[in-house]
């Protein structure tokens, strides 16, 4: 088929997918599958070739990262019931004080707790943020809200074992060790710079508490311990007992052990060690599985068996939609690959090193603004560009980071996270736009700058 027609049909498939979600309010699963079917049939793959490309793409990505995503979500769910997050935030607050808490929360949450899915992380941290906010300043709720938004969203798409980061890394065949290392190199400075810029805007008069905040139904003086206590109560109530939760170091041990094993495996691979105990334990599958086993044992022993089992059940329910969307994203990538788009884009990608990075970022921006899902935007952008990576010298790692960066852009009214944040933080829609939407837009642009900076040395 003519190259121009292939490009046209690819554009129609992507645009049509977005329109199906927006105009007809179809689920992303159905829309992505419709787009994949259209593209395969329109570009001449035929009935058999189209279904083969769809199933092959789905199966391929699930083989690569299905278990990794499952273990990552389960690890986060188990960590939440052992009080790890609450204990860490309390310790950081004691060390750094209230004034620096937005910076501390933003960086710590995004770099240490990416395994906890955004909705869960927000529910756990919102009471803490609201109790700390009055100690900062009159616009403290906006500052802490910005920190919690960044902490929830950045880790999801840029830091392993965040579900979005795992999915995009799998789609683009990026080593999880490298994704972890360079994801942190982008995430930490992005959080710090974004919060600094946002607080400058707050000092300039951006925030109006009378119009941007709802009447606080919770006592502003509620302590961190009291506001976070519901987590422990929920954890212990099924067993009808009050049990002592483990200390901070013990609570975080499963996560840190998994991360260290993955990092060690990446170092071993670079050193040429591809077999033996180190390579085995450092494989992401084994490392995350060991983390889950340790976290499950910890939750069982310190809280109760029922709570540990409930956490696993909740985690499985959370990862189901993520796995399906990731798999369908792989299906779209499989169809795009079968059309020969890689060869068509070869000249374009090789002409300008920045072009594929900006394209990945822009595709993710458009998808996120229109669809409203950070994970879906990053995964879809990765699946669109994955087939063309062979035609460019740009490292797949940079494409993955650029896609994650673009997927952060402008969380707004079509996102369930937007409305959840508004409710949990007690803001008006106007106030939520000034926090959730503005902060994620700043973070997307700032993180792109750091990705482009990395491209000069990778």
N, C-alpha and C positions, 0 to 999 in steps of 0.2 A: 504494500500500500504506500501511497505517496506520503513522504515525511510530514508535509504540512497537515495532511488529514489526521495523521497519528497525533500530532501536537494538538490539533483542534479537538479531537475526540477526548484526549486526556484532559484538556481544559474543561470541556463540557462535563465530563465525568466528575471532576472535582467540584466544579461550580454547582452541578446538579445535586451532588451529595449534600452540599451546604444548604441549598435551597429546600431540599426535601425535609431537612431538619428544622429549618426556620419557618418556611411557609406552611408545610403540612404537619409540622411538629412530630415527624416520625422519630423513632428511637435511632440513635447513631448506628446501632447494629444493622437495622433494616436499610438505612440510607447508604451505608458503606457497601453493603452487599449489592444493592441496586446499582450503585456506581460501578462496582467491579463487573457485574454482569453486562451492563451497557458497554463498558470499555472493551471487554473481551469480544463481544459480538460485533460491535461497530468497527473494530480494527481488524476483523477477519480471522480471529482465532477459531471460530466455529463453536458449535455447541459443546462438543467433547473437549476441545482445547481450552475453552473458557472455564468449564467446571473443573478440569484438571489443574489449571493454574490457580483457581480459588482454593481448592482443597489442599493443593501442594503448598501454597503460601501459608495457609492456616496451620497445617501440620508442621511445617518447617519452623515457624516461629514458636509454636508450643513446645516442640522438641528442644529448642534452644533455651527458652526462658520460662516455660510454664511453671515448672517446679520452683524456680528461683523467685518468681513473683509470689507464689503461694507461701513459701517459707518466709519471705520478707514481711508480708502482711501478718502472718501468724506471730512472728517475732514481735512486731509492734503491738499487737493485741495483748500478748502475754506480758510485755513490759508495762503496759498501762495498769494492770491489776496488781502489780507489786509495788506501786508507789514510786517508781524510779524517777518519773518526770517531776513529781511534786518535790521530792527530796532534793533533786538537782537544783530546781529553781529557788528553793528556800536557801540552799547553800550559797548560790550565786548572789542572791539578794543581800545576805549577811556580809559577803566579802566586798561587793562593789557598791552597795547602797542604792537608794531609789533613783537618784538622778541619772545614773549610768545604766539602770535596768533595761531601758529599751534596746540599747546596743547589746547588752549581755543576752537578753532573751532572744533577740533576732538571730544572733550568731549561734548561740548554743542550740536552740531548737532546730535550726536548719541543718546544722552540721552533725549533731549528736542523735537526733530523733527522726531521721527521714523515714525510718521503717514504720512509724506510726502514721496511718493515713490521715490526710488533712482534716477531715470532719472530726475524727476521734481526737486528734491533737488539739483542735480548736476547742472542743467541748471540755477537754481536760485543763487547758490553760486559761480560758476566758475568765473563770472566777479569780484566778491568781492575778491576771492583768487588771481586772477591775478593782481589786482590793489595793493594788500598788499604785494605781493611777493618781489618786488624790495626793499622794505623798510627793509627786513630781512637780506639778504645776497646775494651773487652771486648765491647760489643754493636755493634761496628763493622760486622759482617756484616749485622745487621738494618738499620742506618742506610743502608748502601750499597744493600742490597736494595730498601729503600723508594724510594730515589732512582732506581734503574734501572727499577722498576715504573712510577713516575710518568712517567719520561722516555719509556718505551715506550708507555704507554696514553693519556696526555693528548694528545700530538700526533696520535695516530691519529684521534680523533674531534672535536678542537677546532681544529686548526691546518692550514690548507692548506699543502702539498699532501698531507696525510694522507689515506689512502684513504677512511676513514669520513667525514672532514670534507668531502671532495670530493663523496661520494655524497649526504650529507644536504643540502649546499648546492645540489646539482643538483635534488634532489627538491622543495625548498622555493623554488627560483628565487632563491637568495641570491647576490649578487655575490661572486665569489671574493676580490676585493680587500677587501671589507668583512669577509668571513669570516676572512681572514688577520689583518686589523688587530684586530678585536674578539676573535677567538680567542686572539690573543697577550695581549690585555688581561685575559682570564680565566685563561689557562694559567699565565703567569708567577707572578702572586700566589698562585694555587692551589697550585702546586708549593712555593713558599716557605712558605706558611702550613701546608700539610699536613705537610711535613717537620719544621717547628718543633713542631707539636702531637705528632707521632709521637715525636720525640726526648724530649719531656717525658714521654711514657708510658714510654719506655725508661729514663729516669732514675728513674721511679717503681717500677721493678722488673718491668716487663712481660717482659723477656727472660731466659731461663735457657739459657745456652749448652750445658749438659750435656744438656738435654732437647730443645732447639730446633734444635741443629746436629748434623749428622753429622760423623764424623771426617774431617777435611780430607785428601783424598788428594793435593792439590797442595801444595807447599811454600808456607807462608804468606809467606816472604820473597821469593817470585818477584817480579821487578821488573815494572813496567808494560810495559816494552819486551819482556821475555821472554814474558809472558803474552799479549801481543797479537801476538807475532811470527808466530803461525800464520796470521794473515790474509795477511801478506806472503808467507809461504812457499807458502800455497795459491795465491796469485795468480801467483807466479813459476814454480812447479813445472811447469805444463803446457808452458811454453816451455823449461824446462830451463835458465833463466838467472836471474841475480840482477840486476835492473834497479833503478835509483834511482827511488823513487816521488816524485811532485811534492810541493812544499812545501804547507803548510796553505792559504795563500791561493789557490793554483792549484787545489788539490783541491776547495775549496769554491766556486770561481768558478761552475760550472754551476748550482748550487743558488741562490746569491745573485743571479745574473743573472736567472734565471727569476722569483724572488720580486720583485725590483726591477721587472721588466717588468710583472708582474701588478699590483703596487701602482701603478705609473705609469699603467697602463691604467685602473685604478679612479679615480685622480685626474682623468685626462683625461675620463672619462665624467661625473664630477660637474661638471667645468668646461664640459660641453656639447660636447666634441670627440668626435664619433662616427665620424669617417672620417679617412683619411690615415695616414701611416706610424706615428705614435704609437699610434693606436687599433689598428692592425693588429698591431704588435709587442707591445702590451699586452694583447691578447686571450689568455686563459688557454691556449687551444689552441696558439697560436704560441709563447708564452713557454715552456711546458713542453716543447714539441717542440725548441726551440732548446737548452734545458737538457739534454735527452737527447742531442742531437747533440754538444754540447760535452763532456758526460761520456763519451760513447762514444769520441770522438776522443782525449780525455785518457787513458782506460784503454788504448786501442789503442797510443798512443804511449809511455806510461810503463810499462806492464806487458807486454802482448802482445795480438795480435789474437785469439788463441784465448781468452784470459781475458775479453776484452771481449765476444766472441760468447757465451761461456758465461754471463756475467752477464745478457745480454739474454735468453737462453733461460730462465734461472732466474726472471727477472722476469716473463716471459710466463706461466710456470707458476703463479707466485704470484697474478697478477692475474686469471686465469681464474675461480676460484671467487668472487672479489670481484665481478667483473662479473655473473656469473650471479645471485648473491644480490641485488645491487643492482637488476638488471633485474626479478627476481621481486617485489622490494619495490615497484617501480614498477607492476607488474601489480596487486598488491593495492590500491595507491593508485588505480589506474585504475578498478577495480571499485567501490571505496568512493565515488569521485567520481560514478560513473554511478548509484549508488543515491539520490543527492540528499541525502546526509548533511550536506552543507554548509548547506543551508537549515534543516535540523532543528536543527543546533547553533548557528545564528546568534544566537538569544536568549541561550543560555548563555555563549557567548564574549564577547558584548558587555556582559554584566552585571558582569564582574569582570576587570580587566586581568591579575591574577595567575593566574587560573584556567587559561588555556591553557598558561602556562609550567609550572605545577605539574603539569598533566595530562601534558604532554610528558615531563617529568622522571619522573613516576610510571610511565607506560607503558614507558619505556626501562628503568627499574629492574626492573619485573616481568619484562620480556622477558630482560634480562641475567641476572638471578638464576636464571631457569628454563631459558633456552636455553644460556647460557654463552659467547656470542659478543658481544664489545663492538661490533663493526661491525654485525652483524645487528640487535642491539638498537637502535642509533642509527638505522639505515636503516629498520627496520620502524616505529619510533615516528614518524619523519619521514613515511613513506608513509601512515600512518594519519591523521595530522593535516594533511597537505598539501591534501587536497580542501576542508578547512574554513577555510583561511586567508583566503579572500575574505570571510568573515563576521566577521572580527575586525580591530581596529585595531592589534593587536600586530604588531610587525615580524617578518617571517619569520626574520630573523637571530637574534632572541632565541629563537624556537622551536627553531631549529637548535642553538643553544648549549645550551638546556635539555635537548634530546634527547641531545646528546653528553655532557652532565653526568650524566644519569641512567644512560647506558650504561656509565659507569665503576663503578657500584655493585657492590661485593662480588664480585670475581673469586674463584671458589672451585672446588670439586672437579669440577664439570662442564665446566671450561674446560681446553683443552689447554695454554694459557699457564701455568696454575697448576702443572701437573705438569712442564712444561719448566723453569719457574723453580726448582722444588724440586730438580730434578736438577742444573741448572747451578750453583746457589748452594749445594748441599750442605746442605739443611735437612731436618728431619723434617716430616711432615705438620702436626704441631702448630706448628712454627716457620713453615711456609709460610702457615698460616691467620693467624698473628700478623703476618706481613708482607704478603703478597699480598692477602689478603682485607680485613684491617683498613685498610691504607693506601688501597686503592681505595675503600672505603666512606667514609673521611674525605675523600678527594679529591672524591667525588661530592657530598657535603653542602657542602663548602667552595666548590666551583665553582658550585653552585646559588646560594649566597649572593651571589657576584659577578655572576651572571647577573641575579638580582633587583635588585641594585644598578644594573646597567646599564640595566634597564628603566625606571628613574626619569629617565633622561636621553635615551633613544632614543625 
